[in-house]
C-alpha cells in the first residue's frame, strides 16, 4: 500500500499540472490583447515583442538587472510595491522641502520688511529728536544773540557819560507815586 500512495499523488499532481496549463492557455487565448502585445519574457525574443512599451523598458529588460528581475518575479513585485509605496513619503518630503523653501524666502522678505520698519521708525524717532534739539538750540542761540547784542549795545552805546543811568536798565524810570493809586485798600 505504501507504493500505491506515491503513484496516486504523482497522478494527482500531473492532473493538476494539466488543468493549470489548460487554464493558462484559456486565459491567453481569451485575452483582449492582440497577439503581438502579449509579453512573454521566457525567451530572448520576448523582450523584443514588447510592442509599444518603449525603448527604455526594452533596454532595462536587456540589462543584467532586468534579466535578474525577470528570473525572480517575487523580487520584482516586491521592488514594484516598494517603489509605489515609497512614492507617497518621498512626495510628502519633497512637498515639505518646497514649502520650507518658500517659507524661508517669505520669511526673509518678512524679516527684511521688519528690519526696514524698525529702521524707519528708529530714523523717524532720531529725526524728531534732532528736530526738537535743533529747535531748542536755535531758540537758545536767538535768545543768547538778543542778550549779547543788548549787552553790547548797552556797553558800547554813544551816550554821554553825564547821564545817571549807568546800570543799563532799559525799563523806564518809574516813580513810587505812580503806584500809589493802584493798590488802595
PEUR-V781403 format. One record per helix or strand. SS is the DSSP state (hx for helix, st for strand). FROM is the first residue (numbers start at 1). LEN is the number of residues. If there is no record, write none. Layout:
# PEUR-V781403
<<SS/FROM/LEN> <SS/FROM/LEN>>
This chain:
# PEUR-V781403
<<hx/2/28> <hx/35/3> <hx/44/3> <hx/55/8> <hx/64/8> <hx/73/83> <hx/176/4>>
